[in-house]
Amino acid sequence: MFGITHLGLFLQGGRIWLGLGIFLLAAGLAYYSYRTTNPPVSSAKRHLLMGLRTLAFFLLILAISEPVFSLVRHLSKPPVVALLVDTSQSMSILEEGKRRLERVQELLDSGWRRKLTSRGRLFPYRFSSGISPLGPVDSLQATGKGTAIGDALLGTKKELSGENVVGMIVFTDGENNLGRDPLQVAKGLEVPLFPVGVGSPQPPKDLAITGYQTNEVAYVGAKLPVKATIRGSGFSGQKGLLYLRERGITLDRKEFPLPSEGGEVEVSLSFVPQKEGLHKFTIFLPPKKGELTGENNQRQFYVQVLKSKLKILLISGGPSWDFSFLRRALEEDENVEAKFYIGKRGGFYEGRPPAKPKELKGYDLVILQNCPRRLIKGEIEDLLVDYVREGGALLMTGGVGSFGRGGYASSPLAKILPVVLSPREAVITGSFSPLLTLKGRAHPVTGLEPDPNLNEAAWADLPPLQAVNFVVGVASGAQVLAIHPTLKLGRETLPMIAVERYGQGKLMAITGFPLWRWDFLEWGFGKSNSYYLRFWSNAIRWLVTREEAKLVRVTPSHKVYKAGERVSFSGKVFDENYQPVSNARISLQVRPKKGKPIPLTLAPGEEKGGYRGTLGILPPGDYQYQAQASLEGVTLGQDRGEFTVSQYSIEFEDTRMERSSLLELAQASGGEYFDLKDASSLPSHIPFAQKEIQVSKETEVWDSPLLLVLIVIVLAAEWTIRKRNRML
């Protein structure tokens, strides 16, 4: 379906008159050469020789003029429609006697597809966490562990690259839970989408433990609270019984009223650990008769149990609201034993902070709360560097007495802090709300809510801070968890929360202040200080959780994955001086309880000495992994650990058909949304049209070997004729 619309030969720079001159010159030279011959030949032979000589001269002079051959073709591309069918587990939901996927199969087998193929070409696919050809319709099964609509759209566009795609039809319930944001993909797809909503927008009869909250670190003999969130539909007015178990042994249980239609309730459980170590616990809600699925009725989590309370040393620059609210938060935490030193002009109100290594090592964490360097200059600050390197933890908060503004730019502490200081550092005032970075969205320090979307909303809803220490950079190897929304450090954004490991210890810098606003002002909005307390609890427990002094550290992104989530790992490699190593190779072997080990190699990440890799979706169960790092064939170290893929499926977290999300996809792409019952008319709404395009191709003739061969053939033909006629 194409034709040649233009064929031409052009000289460089469009020198048409030069080309004509070349031809006339060649003809003139040929005529001059053969106006008479010796011996005389017939007129026909003389004209033939004259033509060959003209052609030879023309080709030689033409080659010098660098000609370009141009070919323009007119193409007519037929319309193409992509058909995508969701085969994830949520499409197996039974509604009014039929499964969602069965309803789609009935439509596809009814002759509906012929309405499309009669007007254009049809490319059918199925998708869940990935995309593949559709295959026979009657063999489709809803077994996919996750739904990645955005990835499926991009994959289809890549598969049909170069085709005249006039629309993509997507049969789905809209429950996207993996991969890229479908709405953002739709906006940049440049292809109209025609989503077909499959299923009911009303929640089915089901119960699920949608979330839980607990501490990652607990202490022997101290009560650990666990709060579970239960979502339910179809069981209003009934009672449920929630269990907390370890290795099948019930630690606590509580009866509670089940939520009303589509609602949620929170149920609090607790237990007192008696043995230190890493413990795996299960929250379990026995399934009710008639439930959609029982897979989401349990959640698992890990807790590191330590043998004693945390000991914290807080050194403050002086009385302030920030100090008072932080002191109260520490004193209310029954797992914390804190010692406070409050500075004044010339020293401290009472006593002096520890100035001997043995005394300082008795603390798990040291907090410098708006503490000017003059209060700890000399022996104490030198001790703090050694303290962190040997496994201690240090946190510096913002204020007029902190960071460079507090005199720390020339301190030994400046070399180990996560941020870079300047002696001329300013304090910038003005209200702002911190923004979480990509790393901050997944870091335990900044996890105010277990759900990522709710967590971002919680940070956005916190009362704004009023000032920030304007540090001049981020230390190499540090992780930025939160940033200032507008202030810049060159091309980078000013860090508000940054963390780093130094030696065997950890550090944290919080440049924004005053933090007491996250407590006091929340009460004025009818809320509580729960996020303020949770932030400090997260920060403290991350800082004090000791890691072995290993040169190779490899950890999964979660200790417990939901069924259908992709399992990924991150790693760090250090040399003997605890400096990051960037060019190592980290090889993993992931071992299920049964079956063959699964290999994975981690690739270098953006962070110096950091490595990342994704294994994909694994079946539910307990897994162990072993990692080995090497450099140029030399083993640098090993690490090992464990993780769990739970029965809790991301496919059944919210089983309603997401009509609003599918409507947004259609509107963003210039397409149209259809309910499944109305999909019979969909083909008539697709703008089938051929696409007319022109394809041009230019070829440089002057350096082509064919031109040289043609010149040789012409000259050889002329020479042969002259030879046979014994011409001079």
N, C-alpha and C positions, 0 to 999 in steps of 0.2 A: 504494500500500500504506500508506494513512494514513486516518485519520478524525478528525473533530472530536469531542473528548471533553468539552470545556467551553467555553461561550460566556457571557460576562458583561459587565456594565457596572458599574463601581465609581466611587464618589466618593472624592476625596482624603481620606486618613486613615480610610477605611472608614466614612464617616458615613451608614450605612444609614437610620437614623431621620430624618436630615435630608432624604434623598431622598423618603421617604414623606411627610414633612411638606410638601415642595415640591409633590408631586402633589396632596395634599388642598387646599393653599392655592390652587393653580391652578384646581381644580375648583370651589372655593367662589366665587372671583372670577368665573368664567364663569357660574355659576348666578345670582349676584347681578345680573350684567349683562343676562341674558336671561330673568329671571323674568316680566317684562312687556316688550312691544315696542310701538313707535309708528311706523307703524300696526301693528295686530295681524297676525301671520302664522300660518300653519298650525303645528300642533304638531311636525310632521316637520322643517320648516325651522328652527323655534326650537331643537330638539334638535341639528340639524346645526351651527347657528351656535354653540351652547353647546359642542359638541365641538371645533370649530375654535379657539374662544377658549381652551378648556382646554389644548389642545395648544400653542398659541402661548405662553401664560403658562408652561406647563411647560418648554418648550424654552428660553425666556429665562432663567428662574430656574436651570434646569439648567446652562446655559452659565456662569453666575456661580459655580456650585459645582465647576467644573473636573472633569468626569467623565472616566474612562479606560475604553476598550473593551478587553477581554481576550479573546484567542483561544488556546486550548490544543489542539494537535494531537498525536495519537498516531501515530508513524512506526514502520514495521517495515522495517529495512534488510536486504537479502539478503546472504549471505556472499560475500566477494570473495577470490580467491587471485591473488597475483602470481607470474608465472613468469619467471625470469631465466636466460638462457643466455649463458655466457662465450664470446666469439668472439675472444679474444686469440690471439696467435701460438702460445702454448704448447699451445693446444687442437688444433694441427695435427700434434702429435707422433704418429708412427706406432708403434703397439704391437700386436704379433701380427696384423699385416696390415691393421689399420684405424686411422684417425686418431681421436683422442679425440672431436672434434666429430661425426664420422660415427656414432659409437655413440649419441650423444645424439639425432641426427636420426632414427635407426632407432626409438628409443623413442617420440619424439614423433609419428612417423608410424604407430605400431602401434595406434592407438586408445586409447592411455594417457590422452590429454587428455580424451577423452569421460568418463572416470571423474571428472574434476574438473568439467567443464561440466554434468554431470547433477545436481550437488549445489550448484552456485554459479556465480558469474560468474568468468571467467578473463581476466586482463590479461597478455599475454605481451610480454616485452622481451628485447633482446640488449644486451650491454655489453662494453666493454673499458676504454678510458680514459674513456668516456662512456656514456650510456644512450640507447637509441632503441627504437621499436616493433620487434617481432621480425620481421615480414614472413613471406614464404613460407619454410617450414622447409627445403625443398630448395635454396634459394638462399643459405643461410648459409655464410659463409667465415671461417676463422680468420686474420684479417689484422691484428687490433688490435695496436698497438705497445706496449701496456702494459695492466695489469689494476688497476682501482680498485674493489675489492669494496665498501669502505665508502661511497664516493661513489655507487655504483650503488644501494645500499640506501636511502640518504637521498634520492636522486633518485626512486626508486620510491615512497617514502612521500609525497613532495611531489606526485607525479603523481596519487596515489590519495587525496589529502587529502579528508576527508569521507566516504569509503567505509568499509564494515564489513570491513576487511582481517583475515581470520582466519589468514593464513599467507603466507609468501614462500618459494617453492621456488627454490633456486639451483643450477644445474648448472655446476660449475667444478672445476678442479684445485687451487684454493686458493692459487695463486701470486700473492698480492697484492704489488704493487710500486709503486703510485702512490696518492696521495690519503690520505684519513683512515684511521685505524686501524679495521679492520672490527670488532674485538672491542669497542672502546669504543662504536662505533656500535650494535652489537647490544645492548649493555647498556641503552641508552636508547631503543631503537626501539619498544618496547611492542607488538611484533608477533612471534609465534613464527617462527623460521627453520627451514627444512628443507633444509639443504645436501645435495647429492648429489655425492659424490666421483667425479670422472672421471679415470681413468688409474691407473697403478701407483705405489704408494708407494716402489718401488725405483728407484734412479737408472738411466737408460738408458745405453747405450754412447756416451760422449761425453768430450771434453776441453775445458777452458775456462781462460783466464787470468782468475782471479777478482779479482786485485788486484795492486798494485805499490807500491813505495816508492822514492822518490828525492827529491833536493833540488830545490826550485823555482828555486834560484839556484846557478849553478856558476861556475867561474873558468877563464880561459884557462890551459892548461898544467897544471891540477890534475885528478886523476882523479875522476870522478863515478860513484858506485856506483848500480846499479839492481837492486832485488830484486823478482822476480815470483813470485806464488803461483799454482800450477797445480793444478786439481782434475780428477780423472778417474775414470772407471768403465769397466770392460770391456777395459782394456789393461794389466792387471797383468803385470809381467815383461818388458814391452817398453821400448824406449828412445825418447826424444824429443829433438828438437834445437830449441833456443830461439834466436831471432835478435834482435838489437838493430839497427835500421836508421834511416837518415835519407835521405829522398828516394830510396829504393830501394837505397842503398849500405849494405852490412853493416859495422857498427862492431864488433860482438862476437857470438860465438855459443858455446853450450855444450850438450854432450850430457848427458842426465840420465835416471835411471830413472823411468818414469811411475808415478804413485801407484797404490796398491791400491784396491779397490772403495770409491768414495765418499770417498777420502782426499785429502790435499793435500800438495804438496811445494813448497819454496822454492828458486828458482834465482837465483843472483847473476850479474849481468853488470856491465860497467863500460866507460867510454870516457874519453878525454882530449880535451875541447873545444879547438879550435885557433883559433876565431873567435868574437868576441863578438857579442851580439845575441840575439834570440828564436829558439829552435830547436824544431822539432817532430819528435819521435821516435816510432818504432813498435816495440813488442815483438811478435814474430810466432812462432807455433807452427804449422808446416805440419800440415794436417788429416790424420788417419789414415783408412784405408779403413774404412767402416762407421760413421763418426761420425754422431751425430744431426744436427749442424750445424757448419759451419766458421766461423759468424759470430762466435763468442766466442773465436776463436783468435788474436785480436790486440787490443792496447790501444795507445792513442796518448796522448802527453803533451807538454807544453811545458816548456822550461827556459830561463830567462834567464841567458845567459852573460856574465859581467863580465870585465874585462880584468886585474884584480889581486886580491890577497887583501884581506880585510876588516881594517881597523885599528880596534881597540877599546881604549878607555880605561876602566879599571875603578878607581874610587875607593872604597875600603873604610874603614869607621869603625874597623877594627882587626882583629887576627887572630881568626878564628872558624872553626868547622866549615863554615858556609855559604860563607865566602870561600874556604876551601881546596878544597872540592868544585867550586865554580864556576871557580876558577882552573885546576884540573886539566882540567875539561871544555873550557875555552877552549884550553888548551895542546895537548890531544889533537886538536883540530880543525885539520887541515892547511890549511884555507882561511882561518884566522884568525891574525892577528898582534896580540897583546895587550900592553898596557903597564899595569902595576899600581902603584898608590900606596896604601900602608897607613897609616891615621891612628893617632895616639897623642895623649896629652895635650900640647897646645901645638903640634901640627903633624903632620908625617909622618916615618916612619922614614927615608926616603931621598928627597931631592928634594922638589919641589912640582909639583902638576898645572899644565898649561899655563894661563897667564894672559893670553895674547895671542890675538887673533882668528885670525891666520895659523896659529899652532901648533894651535889647537883644530880648525880646519877640516881638518886633516890626518887626523882620525879620522872613521870612519863612524858610530860609536856610542859614547856615554858611558853607563856604568852606575854609578849611585850605590848601592852595596851597604851598607845599614845605616850610611850616612854622615851624621853630625850636621851641621847647617847651619854650625856654628862652624868646620868645617874648610874650607869653600869660601865663607864669607860675604864679600860685597863684590864684588870684581872678577870672580871666577870665576863666581858665580851669575848676574851680569848678562850675562856672555859666553855662558852656556849658553842664556839666553832668545833672544838673537840667533842663536846657532848653530842652534837648532831651527827658528826662523822661516825661516832661509835654506836649510834642507834637511837639517840634521843629525837625529840620533835620540837620544832620552834614555830610559833605563829606571831606575826607582826601585824597589828591593825593600823588603820589610817588615823591621821590627826596632825595637828600643827607640830607635835613633837616626834613624829615618826618619819621613817625613810630619810631622804636627803634633807628635808626641812628640819628634821631632828638631829642632824649632824652625822648621819650614818654613812655618808658617801665615802669617807676615809676610814671607816671602821673595818676590821677584819670580817664582820658579818656581811658587809656589802658583797664580798666575793662568793657567798653561798646563798644569798637571797634569790628568789625566783624572778625578781625585777632588777633592772639596772638603775642606779641612783646617780644624782648630780648634786654638787654642793649648792647650786643655785636653784634647786627644785622649788617650784611654786605649789601653793594650794589653790585649786580652782574651785570657786563657789558657784552654786547654781543647781537647781533641782534636776535630778535625773534618775531613771530606773535602769538598773543593769540589764544587759542582754546576755543570755547564755550563748556560748560558742557551741560548735558541733561537739567538741569533747565535753563541754559542760553539761550538755543534755543527757549524757550517759554516765557522768561521774557520780560516785556515791556522795560526795560532799554537797553537791547542788541538787540532790534528789529530795525535793519537798513533797512530791507526790510520786507514787509508783508508775502511774501512766504518763508517758512522755508528753502528751498533749495537755493533760491536766497540770503537769509540772511546769510547762512553759507559761500556762495561764496563771499559775500561782505566783511565779516570779513577776509577771507583768502586773499583777494586782497588789504587790507589796507597796507600802508607802514609799515615795521617792526619797533618796538620800540628798544631802545638801552640799557636799563637798567631796573632793577627791585629791589625793596627792599625785601631782603630775610627774610620775617617774619617766625616765628617758628611754626605756627599752625593756625587753624580756630576756632573761638569761637563757643561754643555750641549754637545751634539754628540759626547760620548764614547760608546763602545760597551762594554758590560759583557759579558765573555766567560764569567766564572765568578763564583759567589756563595757566601757562607757559607750553610750549610743551615738555620740557625736565627736568627741575629742580624738585627735589622731596623733600618732607618732610616725611622721612621714606617711608611708602608705598603710601602716598598720594602725589598728584602733587601740586606744589606751586600755591597758588591762585593769580590771577591777578586782578579780580574784585569780591568783596564780599559785600553782603548787609545783614542787620539785623534790626530787630525791638527791641527797648528798651523802655519799658513803653509804652507811647502813641506816641513816635517819631520813626524816622528811621535814619539809618546810612549807609554809603557806604565807602568802602576803595578801592582805585585804586593803586596797587603797581607798575605797569609798567609805564615807562616814557622814553622820553618826548612825550607828546601827541600832541604837535604842528605839529609833522611829519604827522599826519593824515589830516592836513589842507594844509600846505605849499607844501609838496612833491607831493600831488595829482595833483596840477596844472602843475607840470613838466611832468606828464604822460598824459597830455591833458584832465584831468578830472576836478572835482571841489571839494570844501570842504563840499559838502552836507552831507556826512556820519559823518564828524567831528561835524558839527552843529546838526545833528539829534541825535547823541549820547548824546551830552550835553543837548539837549532839552528833550530827553527821561529820562536821569538821574535826571534832575532837577524836572521834572513834577512827576516822581514816588516818589521822596523824599518828595515833598511838598504836595502831595495829602493826606489830613488828613483822618484818619479812626477814627470812634468813639471808645471811650475807652471801648470796649466790651471785656469781658472775653472769649467769643466764637465768632469766625470769620469763616464763611463758604462762599466760593466763587466758582462759576463755572470756568472752565479753560478758557472759552471765554464768553464774553457778547453776542456775536452773533455767532451761529454755522451755517455752511452750511448744507443743507439737506443731510443726509447720514453720517454726522460726529457723533462719539460717544460722548455723553454728560458725562462729568466727573466733580467731585467736589474735592476741597481740603479744609481742615479745620485746625484751630488752637484753642487749649483750654489753658487758663491761670488760675492760682489761683488769690487770692486777691492781691498778691504781684507781679503780672504779671510774674510769673514763669510758664514755660510750664508744662502741666499735661498730662502724657502719657497713663494712663489706663482708660480714659473716654470712654463713648459710645455716638456717635453722630448719631442721627436718623433724616432723612430728609423726608419731604413730598413735592413732586413736583406736582404742580397743573396746568393743562392746563385750558384754558378758558372754555372748555366743556369737560366733562368726569370725571372719578374718579381720585383721587390723586394717585401718584405713589410713593411707599415707597423705601427708600434706607438707608442702614447703612454704615457709613464710617469706614474703618479699619485703625488701626494704621500704619503710614508710617515710613520711615527710620529716619526722622527728629524728635527729641524729642518734644513731644506735637503736632506732625503733624498727620493728618488723610487724607485718600484718598478713593475714591470710583467712580465707573463707572456705569452709568445708562443704557447706550446703545444708540441706535438710536431712536430719537423721530420724530413725524410728524412736519412739519412746523407750526409755530405759536408762540405766546407769552406765557411764563410760569412764574409762581411765585413759590418760594420755601420757606419753613420754616424749620429751623433746631433747634434741642434741644440736649444739651450735659448733660449727667448725669454720676455720679460716685457712685456706690454702692447704687443706688436708690435715690440719692440726686441730684436735678437739679442744674447744674452749670451755665447755661445761655442759651440764645436763639439768633438766628440770622435769618434774612430773606433777600430776594432779588428777582431779576428777571433776566431773560435772554430770548433770542429769537432764534428760529430755523428758518432760512430764507428759502425762496423758492429756493435760489441759490443752485443747486445740484452739488456735487462733481463728479457725474456721467457724467455731460455734460461740464466739464471744458475743456477737450481736447478729442474730439470724434474720432480722427483718430485711426486706428488700429496700435498698437505699434509693428510693425514687428521686429524692432531692439531689443527691450526688450525681445521678445519671442525667438529670435535667441540666445540671451545670455543665457537664461534659458536652452535651449536645449544643448548648448555647455558646460555649467558649469556642467551639470548632466550626460553627455555622451549620450544624446539622439539625436533627429533630429527634425527640424522644418518643418512644412508643411503649405502651403496655403490651404484654404478650398477646392479650386477647384482640388487640387492634393491629397486630403485626402483618396481617394478610394484605393490608393496603400499603405497606412500607415500600415495596419496589416502585410504585408509581411516584414516590416522593424523591427518588434519587435522580440527580441531574445527569442522566446518561448523555454524553456528547463526546464525539471524537475530538482529539486534540491535534491541531495543525501546527507543525513546527518545521523550521528550516534548519538543515544541518549543512554547514559548509566545511570544506576540507581544502587546504592549500598545501601544495607540494613544491618544494624548490627543485626545479628541473636542471639547473646549471651544474649541480654537483652530482647528478645521477649517473651511475655507470652505464645506463642504457643510452644516454646521449653520446657518450664516448664510443660505444659499440656502433651506434648508427652512423657516426662520422666515419669510422674506420670502414664500415660496409660500403658507404657511398664512394669513398676514395678508392677502395679496392675494386669496385665495379668499374669506375672510370679507368683505372690503370689496366684492368683486364682487356677492356675494349681497345684501348690505345695499343696494348702489346700485340693483340691479334691482328691489328691493322698496320703494325710496324710504323707507328707514328712517332715522330721525334718529340 
